[in-house]
Amino acid sequence: MPAGLESFYDQEISWYPCEQDGGMGASDSTDSSPGSYSCARVSVPLDYDDPGGTVIELALKRRSASGTSIGSLFINPGGPGGSGVQLVESVDNRLSKSLLSSYDVVGFDPRGVGRSTAVDCLTDAEVDADRAGKNNTPISEASTAAEAQADVVDDATELKGECEASTGTPGLLDHIDTVSAARDLDVLRAVVGDGPLSYLGYSYGTYLGATYADLFPGNVGRMVLDGAVDPALTADQLALGQAQGFENALRTYVEECQAGRGCPLTGDADTGIQQVRDFLDATRSRPVRTNDPNRPLTYPLARDAILGTLYQSESWSTLSQALNRAMNHDDGSSLLRLADVYASRNSDGSYKSNSTEVISAINCLDYPVTGDVAAWQTQAAELAEVSPTFGADLGYSDLFCRTWGHESTRVREPIRASGAAPILVVGTTGDPATPYAWSQALASELDDGHLLTWNGNGHTAYGRAGDCVTNAVDSYLLAGRLPEDGLTCDE
């Protein structure tokens, strides 16, 4: 136990029955049967260098094991800014029956997120307006680099003011970094009564898990990191990898669409991709009508509908239908629904979490600003070159963080986690958001990393990839048996 943190590590957790509603509300039921849900809140210091200062709360939601529990399996959906409280409610459709029988699955909202002490910036209506785009003018439409930079500065300045004014906990925006979240995770591990940590992290959750393993190697039990982020990457390298990843995924989608029936994209793959770009370009000057007269399909919404659906290859047929409605019938309603799913927007206009706002706040604390204006312009041009469809909208993240003001002092470098138990890294060859090369890199960088490969498309593998991946991951989490070196599972 780290010195000075005894009161946090020794606190007693009080679980209460809670509803399956994506929140933390208490249920009238007293059900504590296998598979039931319970909730709790745990206190942690805002600043681990000042444990006697401000205290914040973390929200936890637990699905109890349907059989005899061997302990807790902590899960994180990624983001950054994803809600584990929400994720735990979908585990019956995502995790195997074997895992659900043996583990109490615990989801938690990291500091700054969701039902924990949270960053608060925008009203639901303001999030709608932000997602639709101010005057429907995305960065990629700016005619000059200077205009693009001015747009980023304006956006960062406005969001900074809103977040600083609305977030109720002073100093929170300076302490929602991943190192602090990893230290929180060790408090949670101790408070729920576990010895070594069992953990399944997706996407950004792999960075959280790897950071934990580096800080607390002796507390690592069985850890699976699916869809890895390479900890050594800078912000511009991250953007470049994702730009290329989504452009590659778009090509694969178009090829599959054209090989099937009812595809709205004609000709060969290059022609089909250009048709997607032309459609997106057209929405800049003429948004597509939808069944909500107050929410036409603007360029940012159309782009996000496509990007979001590329995450899950099993939804590509839905994307084809939505594109057909928009491109051939002037009806953007289906694409608007896909964009809303991507942003976790409810049908009543509310949002399930604050992930849209908090992702930049966390990233700016995790990725130090590098370069200067000239370097950022070069990077923006490179992004547009490797991804003509999406790349121009991914530029100037360093400029955003410089303007945001809550900057990182962390050095980006490989994580070794020396002395930790073996860590299983799962990589998907066609992953657009966390390219396969990143999983290869993390598995290589870790002192005891092991790579499991899925030859498939979409973001992450476990819960989507079939029996080969499921059995390999389950064997490790349940029995500590690693898959054979170099195991590759085919789609």
C-alpha positions in Angstrom: 0.0 0.0 0.0 1.5 3.4 -1.0 2.3 5.5 2.0 -0.2 8.2 2.8 -3.0 6.5 1.1 -4.1 4.1 3.9 -7.5 5.7 4.3 -8.3 5.1 0.7 -7.1 1.6 0.5 -8.7 0.6 3.8 -12.1 2.1 3.1 -15.1 -0.3 3.3 -17.1 -0.6 0.1 -20.9 -0.7 0.4 -22.7 -2.4 -2.5 -26.4 -1.7 -3.1 -28.8 -3.2 -5.6 -29.1 -0.9 -8.6 -31.2 -0.8 -11.7 -30.0 -1.9 -15.1 -30.5 1.5 -16.6 -27.0 2.7 -17.5 -26.8 4.6 -14.3 -26.3 4.2 -10.6 -29.8 4.5 -9.3 -30.9 2.3 -6.5 -33.4 -0.5 -7.2 -36.4 -1.3 -5.0 -35.4 -4.9 -5.4 -33.3 -6.7 -2.9 -32.2 -9.2 -5.5 -28.6 -10.4 -4.9 -28.9 -13.6 -7.1 -26.2 -14.6 -9.5 -26.1 -12.3 -12.5 -27.7 -9.4 -10.6 -26.4 -5.9 -10.6 -25.0 -3.9 -7.7 -23.5 -0.5 -7.5 -21.0 1.3 -5.2 -19.0 4.5 -4.9 -15.3 4.6 -3.9 -13.3 7.7 -2.7 -9.9 8.5 -4.2 -7.7 11.6 -3.9 -8.0 14.2 -6.7 -4.2 14.6 -6.6 -2.1 11.6 -5.5 0.7 14.0 -4.5 -1.7 15.7 -2.1 -3.8 12.8 -0.6 -5.0 15.1 2.2 -6.6 17.5 -0.3 -9.7 17.2 -2.4 -11.5 13.8 -2.6 -13.4 12.6 -5.6 -15.7 9.6 -6.2 -15.6 6.8 -8.6 -18.8 5.0 -9.7 -18.7 1.1 -9.9 -21.2 -1.3 -11.2 -20.9 -5.1 -10.7 -22.5 -8.0 -12.4 -22.2 -10.9 -9.9 -20.9 -14.2 -11.2 -23.6 -16.6 -12.2 -21.6 -19.5 -10.7 -18.9 -19.7 -8.0 -16.9 -16.5 -8.2 -13.1 -16.6 -8.4 -12.9 -12.8 -7.9 -13.4 -9.6 -9.9 -12.8 -9.0 -13.6 -12.4 -5.2 -14.1 -13.3 -4.0 -17.6 -12.8 -0.8 -19.4 -14.3 0.0 -22.9 -11.8 2.6 -24.1 -12.3 6.1 -25.2 -10.7 7.7 -23.4 -14.0 8.7 -21.8 -15.9 5.4 -22.2 -18.2 4.3 -19.4 -17.5 1.0 -17.7 -20.8 1.4 -15.8 -22.5 1.2 -19.1 -20.3 -1.5 -20.5 -21.0 -3.9 -17.7 -24.6 -4.0 -18.7 -23.7 -5.5 -22.1 -21.4 -8.2 -20.9 -24.1 -10.9 -21.2 -23.9 -10.4 -24.9 -20.1 -9.8 -25.0 -18.4 -12.1 -22.6 -18.5 -15.9 -22.7 -20.8 -17.8 -20.3 -17.6 -19.3 -18.8 -16.3 -15.9 -17.8 -19.7 -14.7 -16.6 -20.0 -17.8 -14.4 -16.6 -17.4 -12.8 -16.1 -13.7 -12.4 -17.8 -10.8 -10.8 -17.5 -8.4 -13.7 -16.9 -4.8 -12.5 -17.2 -1.8 -14.7 -16.1 1.6 -13.4 -16.3 5.1 -14.8 -12.7 6.6 -14.7 -12.2 9.9 -13.0 -13.8 12.7 -15.0 -16.2 10.3 -16.8 -19.9 9.6 -16.5 -21.2 8.8 -13.0 -17.9 9.4 -11.3 -16.8 12.9 -10.4 -17.1 14.2 -13.9 -16.0 16.9 -16.3 -19.1 18.9 -17.2 -18.9 21.2 -20.3 -21.9 21.3 -22.6 -25.7 20.9 -22.4 -27.2 18.2 -24.6 -28.4 20.8 -27.0 -24.8 22.2 -27.1 -23.4 18.8 -27.8 -25.9 18.4 -30.7 -24.8 21.8 -32.1 -21.1 20.9 -31.7 -21.5 17.5 -33.4 -23.5 19.1 -36.3 -20.7 21.6 -36.9 -20.7 25.3 -36.5 -22.1 26.7 -39.7 -21.5 23.2 -41.1 -17.8 24.1 -41.7 -15.4 21.3 -40.7 -11.7 21.8 -40.5 -11.2 20.1 -43.8 -13.2 22.8 -45.6 -11.0 25.6 -44.5 -9.4 27.1 -47.6 -6.0 27.9 -46.0 -3.9 26.4 -43.2 -4.3 29.7 -41.3 -8.1 29.3 -41.4 -7.9 25.7 -40.2 -5.6 26.7 -37.3 -8.0 29.6 -36.4 -10.9 27.1 -36.3 -9.0 24.8 -34.0 -8.0 27.7 -31.7 -11.6 29.0 -31.6 -13.0 25.5 -30.8 -10.4 24.8 -28.0 -10.9 28.3 -26.5 -14.7 27.9 -26.4 -14.6 24.4 -25.0 -12.0 25.4 -22.4 -14.2 28.2 -21.1 -17.3 26.0 -21.0 -15.6 23.2 -19.2 -13.8 25.4 -16.7 -17.0 27.2 -15.9 -19.3 24.2 -15.6 -17.1 21.5 -14.0 -17.9 21.6 -10.3 -14.7 20.2 -8.9 -11.8 22.8 -9.0 -8.6 21.2 -10.4 -10.4 18.2 -11.9 -9.3 19.1 -15.5 -5.6 18.9 -14.4 -6.0 15.4 -12.8 -7.9 13.2 -15.3 -4.7 11.7 -16.8 -4.2 8.0 -17.3 -1.6 7.6 -14.6 -4.0 9.0 -12.0 -6.7 6.6 -13.4 -4.4 3.7 -13.1 -3.7 4.6 -9.5 -7.4 4.7 -8.9 -7.7 1.2 -10.3 -5.3 -0.1 -7.7 -7.4 1.4 -5.0 -10.5 -0.2 -6.5 -8.7 -3.6 -6.7 -7.9 -3.4 -3.0 -11.3 -2.1 -1.9 -13.3 -4.9 -3.5 -11.0 -7.4 -1.7 -9.0 -8.7 -4.6 -5.4 -9.8 -4.6 -3.9 -9.6 -8.0 -5.9 -7.6 -10.6 -7.8 -9.4 -13.3 -8.5 -7.0 -16.1 -9.9 -6.8 -19.6 -9.3 -3.5 -21.4 -10.4 -2.6 -24.9 -8.8 0.1 -27.1 -7.7 3.0 -24.8 -8.4 0.6 -22.0 -5.2 -1.2 -23.1 -3.2 1.9 -22.4 -4.8 2.2 -19.0 -4.0 -1.5 -18.3 -0.4 -1.2 -19.5 0.1 1.9 -17.4 -1.3 0.0 -14.4 1.1 -2.9 -15.0 4.0 -0.5 -15.2 3.1 1.2 -11.9 2.0 -1.9 -10.0 3.7 -4.9 -11.6 3.4 -7.0 -8.5 -0.3 -6.6 -8.4 -1.0 -7.8 -12.0 -2.9 -11.0 -12.2 -4.4 -12.0 -15.5 -4.5 -9.1 -17.9 -5.9 -9.0 -21.5 -5.4 -5.9 -23.6 -7.6 -6.0 -26.8 -7.1 -3.5 -29.6 -3.9 -2.0 -28.2 -2.7 1.6 -28.2 1.1 1.8 -28.6 2.2 3.8 -25.5 5.3 5.1 -27.3 3.3 7.0 -29.9 3.1 10.8 -30.0 -0.2 12.5 -30.7 0.7 13.1 -34.3 1.7 9.5 -34.8 -1.5 8.3 -33.2 -3.5 10.5 -35.6 -1.5 9.3 -38.6 -2.1 5.6 -37.7 -5.8 6.1 -37.3 -6.2 8.1 -40.5 -4.5 5.3 -42.4 -6.5 2.7 -40.5 -9.9 4.2 -41.3 -9.0 4.8 -44.9 -8.0 1.1 -45.2 -11.2 0.1 -43.5 -13.3 2.2 -45.9 -11.7 0.4 -48.8 -12.4 -3.0 -47.3 -16.0 -1.9 -46.6 -16.5 -0.7 -50.2 -15.1 -3.9 -51.6 -17.4 -6.0 -49.5 -20.4 -3.7 -50.3 -19.8 -4.0 -54.1 -19.4 -7.8 -53.8 -22.9 -8.1 -52.4 -26.4 -7.0 -53.4 -27.9 -3.6 -53.1 -24.7 -1.7 -52.8 -25.2 2.0 -53.7 -21.5 2.4 -54.7 -20.9 1.5 -58.3 -17.9 0.6 -60.4 -14.6 -0.6 -58.8 -13.4 0.1 -55.3 -11.6 3.4 -56.2 -14.8 4.6 -57.9 -16.9 3.6 -54.9 -14.6 5.4 -52.5 -14.7 8.5 -54.6 -18.5 8.4 -54.5 -18.4 8.3 -50.7 -16.1 11.4 -50.8 -18.3 13.2 -53.2 -21.4 12.5 -51.1 -19.6 13.8 -48.0 -18.4 16.9 -49.9 -22.0 17.6 -51.1 -23.3 17.7 -47.5 -21.1 20.6 -46.7 -23.1 23.0 -48.9 -26.4 21.0 -48.9 -27.2 18.9 -45.7 -29.5 16.0 -46.3 -33.0 16.1 -44.9 -33.9 13.7 -42.1 -37.1 12.8 -40.2 -36.1 15.5 -37.7 -36.6 18.9 -39.3 -34.3 20.5 -36.7 -31.4 18.1 -37.4 -30.4 17.8 -41.0 -27.5 15.5 -41.9 -24.5 17.9 -42.0 -21.0 16.9 -43.1 -19.7 16.2 -39.6 -22.7 14.0 -38.8 -22.4 12.1 -42.2 -18.7 11.6 -41.6 -19.2 10.3 -38.1 -21.9 7.9 -39.2 -19.5 6.3 -41.6 -16.5 6.4 -39.2 -18.6 5.0 -36.4 -19.9 2.1 -38.4 -16.4 1.2 -39.7 -15.7 0.1 -36.1 -18.0 -2.9 -36.4 -17.8 -4.9 -39.6 -21.0 -6.7 -38.6 -22.8 -3.4 -39.1 -21.5 -2.7 -42.6 -24.7 -3.9 -44.3 -26.6 -1.3 -42.2 -24.2 1.3 -43.4 -24.9 0.3 -47.1 -28.7 0.7 -46.5 -28.2 4.0 -44.9 -26.0 5.3 -47.7 -28.5 4.1 -50.2 -31.3 6.1 -48.5 -29.2 9.2 -48.4 -27.5 9.1 -51.8 -30.4 7.8 -53.8 -33.5 8.9 -51.9 -32.3 12.2 -50.3 -33.1 10.8 -46.8 -30.3 11.1 -44.2 -32.4 9.7 -41.3 -30.6 6.3 -41.2 -27.2 7.9 -41.3 -28.2 10.3 -38.6 -29.2 7.4 -36.4 -25.8 5.8 -37.0 -24.1 9.0 -36.0 -26.1 9.2 -32.9 -25.2 5.6 -32.0 -21.6 6.5 -32.4 -22.0 9.4 -30.0 -24.2 7.5 -27.5 -27.1 9.9 -28.0 -30.5 8.7 -26.8 -33.7 9.0 -28.8 -34.9 11.7 -26.4 -31.9 13.9 -27.2 -29.9 13.2 -24.0 -26.5 11.6 -24.0 -25.5 8.5 -22.2 -22.2 9.9 -21.0 -19.8 12.9 -21.3 -17.4 11.1 -23.6 -17.7 13.6 -26.4 -16.4 16.3 -24.1 -13.9 14.5 -22.0 -11.9 12.6 -24.7 -9.8 15.7 -25.6 -9.4 16.7 -21.9 -7.8 13.3 -21.1 -5.7 13.1 -24.3 -4.3 16.6 -23.7 -3.0 15.4 -20.3 -1.6 12.1 -21.7 0.1 13.5 -24.9 2.7 16.3 -24.5 2.5 19.0 -27.1 5.3 18.7 -29.7 6.4 20.7 -32.7 5.4 24.1 -33.8 3.0 25.6 -36.3 5.1 24.7 -39.3 5.3 21.1 -38.1 1.6 21.0 -37.5 0.9 22.2 -41.0 3.2 19.5 -42.4 1.4 16.9 -40.3 -2.0 18.1 -41.5 -1.0 17.8 -45.1 0.4 14.3 -44.4 -2.9 13.2 -42.8 -4.8 14.5 -45.8 -2.5 12.6 -48.1 -2.7 9.2 -46.4 -6.5 9.5 -45.8 -8.2 11.7 -48.4 -11.5 10.9 -46.9 -11.0 11.5 -43.2 -7.4 12.7 -42.6 -7.9 16.5 -42.9 -10.3 16.4 -39.9 -7.7 14.7 -37.7 -5.0 17.4 -37.8 -3.8 20.0 -35.3 -4.4 18.0 -32.1 -1.2 19.6 -30.6 -2.5 23.1 -31.4 -5.8 22.2 -29.7 -4.0 21.0 -26.6 -1.7 24.1 -26.5 -4.8 26.3 -26.6 -6.6 24.1 -24.1 -4.0 24.9 -21.5 -4.2 21.8 -19.3 -1.1 20.3 -20.9 0.8 17.0 -20.3 4.2 16.8 -18.8 4.4 13.0 -19.5 7.1 11.5 -21.8 5.7 9.1 -24.4 7.8 6.0 -24.3 7.5 2.2 -24.4 5.9 0.5 -21.4 7.9 -2.5 -20.1 5.9 -3.5 -17.0 9.0 -5.3 -15.7 8.2 -7.9 -13.1 4.5 -8.2 -14.1 2.7 -11.4 -14.8 2.3 -12.3 -18.5 0.0 -9.9 -20.4 -2.0 -11.1 -23.3 -2.4 -8.6 -26.2 -5.0 -9.2 -28.8 -4.7 -7.5 -32.2 -7.1 -7.4 -35.2 -5.5 -7.1 -38.6 -8.2 -4.9 -40.0 -8.7 -2.7 -36.9 -9.3 0.9 -38.1 -9.1 2.7 -34.7 -6.1 0.8 -33.2 -4.1 -0.6 -36.1 -2.7 -4.1 -35.8 0.8 -2.7 -35.8 0.1 -1.1 -32.4 -0.8 -4.4 -30.8 2.3 -5.9 -32.3 4.3 -3.0 -30.8 2.8 -3.3 -27.3 3.3 -7.0 -27.1 6.9 -6.6 -28.1 7.6 -3.7 -25.7 6.2 -5.4 -22.7 8.8 -7.6 -20.9 6.3 -10.5 -20.8 3.8 -9.6 -23.5 2.1 -12.2 -25.7 0.3 -11.5 -29.0 -2.9 -13.2 -30.1 -3.9 -12.2 -33.7 -7.4 -12.2 -35.3 -7.5 -11.9 -39.1 -10.7 -9.8 -39.1 -12.1 -6.4 -39.6 -13.5 -3.8 -37.1 -12.3 -2.6 -33.8 -11.2 -5.2 -31.1 -11.7 -8.9 -31.2 -13.0 -10.5 -28.0 -16.8 -10.8 -28.1 -16.8 -10.5 -31.9 -14.3 -12.9 -33.3 -15.6 -16.3 -32.7 -14.5 -19.4 -30.8 -10.8 -19.3 -31.5 -10.3 -15.9 -29.9 -12.9 -16.6 -27.2 -11.3 -19.8 -26.2 -7.7 -18.4 -26.1 -8.7 -15.4 -24.0 -10.9 -17.5 -21.7 -8.2 -20.0 -21.1 -5.9 -17.3 -19.9 -8.4 -15.4 -17.8 -9.8 -18.6 -16.2 -6.8 -20.9 -16.0 -3.7 -18.8 -16.6 -2.9 -20.7 -19.8 -1.4 -18.5 -22.6 -2.2 -19.4 -26.2 0.6 -20.9 -28.2 3.1 -18.3 -29.5 2.0 -16.7 -32.7 -1.5 -18.0 -32.6 -3.6 -16.5 -35.4 -7.4 -16.9 -35.6 -9.1 -16.5 -38.9 -12.4 -14.7 -39.4 
